[in-house]
């Protein structure tokens, strides 16, 4: 069987960059084992599988080359943008079913936004922090002063690490094996390392994301990590805006500039109740793969 998989680049920064995701429609015809094989053959950080849902407008499942994950920001944005661009999405307010519940989606012009939950935070033990510093090959003095790295979850867990200078983030030389081990121990998707100084003006942070536990050494745009970072900036660093712009991909060894817009829903008590992370996406190619017998 020959399967043609559209490759859609999400969170493009202008007409450049973005993070590619594969999209497979009518995915109910495949077993989970077949989905995993398709994702491994497509070879991107995530492939989205679209099928019918009884609780939302569509069901979305996400597979990395090595395993299934609960949520994927860029593959969600890629999917809904693709459905809109191909005339298969007929309303601005829509939804997705995931393996842990329903999430709302809305379209605004050529932007797609996905819902995330309010943040949950987890601190690090001193020994774990020392391991994190070794994994990133940095010193404690490189961290943003008085702000400790912590685990943030708005649907998936990421370790958010703030460095005081953009050059430190740009020049990171990380130990992928150690990051994978720490991510396994803390049940993380990966490390999201940022500085408030971004590559371009007008952005609230520039970030890099490392997720070797899921077969992703570095990713160009990560909507499910940008949400936690926006919450961290608001709650831990007193950044007052309700709309934050997170830049990613500029500082990769092979740059793929990406931009993620996060809209925070902040209650009267000052606590974040939820958020939407969004961006633009562009269909650029398709990959034909042969799905043989198991």
N, C-alpha and C positions, 0 to 999 in steps of 0.2 A: 504494500500500500504506500502510495506517495502522498505525503502530507505537505501542503504549502502553509508555512507559518509566517504571518506578517510580523515584521520587526518595527516596532514603534519606539521612537526616542522621546522620553518623558522629561519634563522639567528643563526644556531647552532654554538657554539664556540668549534671548533674541532669536536669531536664526542659527545659532551655533550649538554644538555640544549636545548635552542631554544624556540620559541613561537608557540604553536599549532594553526592551522587554519583548519576548515572544508572546504571541496571542493565539490560542487554539480555541476555536468555536466548536459548538456541539460536542463538548467534552464528555458528556454522559456516555458516549460510545466507547470510552476508554476505561480500563481498570487503573487503579492507582499505580500499579507496577508499570503499566504502559505509559502513564503520564510521567513517571520518573524517568523512564528511558527516553521519552521525547525531550524532556527538559535537559537531560544530559547531552543529547545529540544536538539540540539547538545551541547549547554551550554558553548561554548568557547567565548573568547573575540570577535572574528569575524569569520564569515563563508562567503566564497566567492561563488558566483553563476555565472557560466560560460554559456554564450549563444552565438548565432550567432550575428555578427555585420556587418553593411553595410559600416562602416567607419574605421574599424581596423580589426586585425586578429581575435580577440574575444571581446565580451562584458563582462565586469566584474562588478558585483554589490556586495556590502558589507553590511552585517547586523550584528550588535551586538545582544546580547540577547534581547535588548529593542527597537532598532530602526536602520534605515538605515543610513550609513555615506557615504560621497563622495569618500573617498580613504582609503585604508588600505595597509600599506607597507608590513607587514609580510604575509598577505593573498595573496598579489600579488606575492611575491617571492615564497611562497608555491605553488601557482597555476602553474606558469610557470615552476618551477622545476619539479612538478608532471607531467605536460604534456610532458616535455622532457624525464623524466625517464620512462614513459609509452609509448614512441614512437609516441606521438600525436603532437609533435612540430618538425617541419622539417627545421627550419632555425634559425640562431643565432640572427638575427635582426627581431624583431616582435613588436607587439603593442597591446594595450588594449583600448577599449572605456569605459569611465566612465560616470557618470551622468553629469559631467561638462566638457567633452571633451576627446580628444585622448591623450594618453601618450605612449611614445616609451619604449620598453623593449629590452635589449640585454643579450645574454647568453655568458659567457666566461668560458669555461671548466665546472666545477660544480657550478659556481657562476651565479646568476641571478641578473640583475640590472634594476631598474625602474627609469623613468624620473620624476623629480620634477621641478617646476618653480623656477625662481629667487626669493629671499626672499622679503617679505614686513614686515615692523616692525611697532609696535604700542607701545607707552609708557603707563605707568600706572600713574593714579592720586595718590597723596600721601595717600588719604584715602583708595584707593584700595590696595596699597602696604601694608598698615597696616593690612588690612583684610587678605592678602596673608600670611604675617608673622604669624598671629594668626592661620590660617588654617594649616600651616606647623609646628606650635609650635616651632618657632625659633625666634631669635633676629635679629635686623638689623645688628648687629656686626658680625653675622654668614655669611652674604653675602660676596661675593668676593668684595674686596675694590674697590670703584670707578666705579663699573659696576652694573647698575641697572637691575633687572628682566624686561623682556619685552615680548610682544606678537610677535611671529614670524610665518609667514605663507608661506609655499612653495607648498600649495595645501590644507592643513588643518591648522587651527590656534592652536598653543600651547603656553602656558606661560612657557618661559625658565627662570629658576631660578638657578643661580650659587652660590654654597656654597664654603667656603674657605678650607674645609677639608673633605676628604672622609668619615671619621668617622661620621661627621654630617649627611651626606647623608644616610649612612648605618643605623644610629640609629633613623631616622625620625619616629615620631609617629604622624600621620596626622589626621586631622578632615575631614573625607570624606564628611560629609554633607556640611561643609563650602566650600570645594573645588568644589562640585557640584554646589552650589549657585553662586560662583564666575565664574565658567565655563559657566553657563547659562547666566549670566549678560554680559560676554565678548564674548560669542559665541565661546568658546574653545572646543576642544576635551578633553584637560586636562592639567595638570601641568607636565613639564619635568624638574626634579631637578637633578643637576649634580655637580660634582667636577672634577677638572683636574687630581687629584690623583685617579687612577683607581685601581681595584683589582689586575690586572696583568700589568706587564711592557709592554711598546710598544704601549699603547693605549692613545688616546688624551683626553678622558674623560670617567668617569663612571657615569651612570645615572639611575634614577628610574622614572617611569611614572604612574601617578594617573589620572584615568578618570571615576570617579563615575557617572558623568552626563550620561554616556553611559553604565552604569552597570558594569564598569571595575574598581575594587578597585586598582589593580596594574597589570601591564602587563610586561611580560618578555622581549619583544623586540618590538620596535615601529619604523619601518623604516620611517614613515611620521613625526616622531618627531626627529629622528636622523639627518635628512636633515636640519631642522631649527636649531638644535644645532650646526651642522658643520658650517652653515652660521654665527651664533652668535659668534662662536669661531674665525672665520676669520675676520668678520667685527667689532666686538666689543672688541675682546681680542687680535687682531693682531697675531693670529696663522697663520703661513705662508704657511703651507703645502697645497697641492691641493688634497691629499688623506688623509682622516682622519678616524680614527678607534674609534667607539663609543661602549662602553661596557655597557651592561644592563643585569638585571636579577641576577647578582652575589649577590646583597645586598637585595634581597627579603627575607621575613621570611622563605619561602621555596625556596632556590635558584634554578634558571634555567638559567645557564650562556648563554649569547647571545653576538654576535659580529656583528656589522653593519659597512660596509665600505662605505664611502661617497666620491665620486669623484666630485670636484667642477669645474665648467666651469667659469673661471675668465677672463673677457675681458681685453683689453689693458688699459682701464681706471681704473682697479682694482675692478670693480663691478662684482658681481656674476650674470651671465646670466642664469644659471640653474645648475642642478646637477643630478647625478645618485646615488642612494643608493642601496646597494646590499649585498648579503650574500648567504650562503649555506642553503639547506633544505633537510629534510629526512622524508620519509614516514615511520611511525612506527606502525600505527594501523588503524582500520576502525571502525566506529560506525554504528550499525544498528538501525534505528528508524522507528517507525510506524507512517505513516502520515494518520490519520483518516479524516473523513469528517469535514468540517468547522462548 
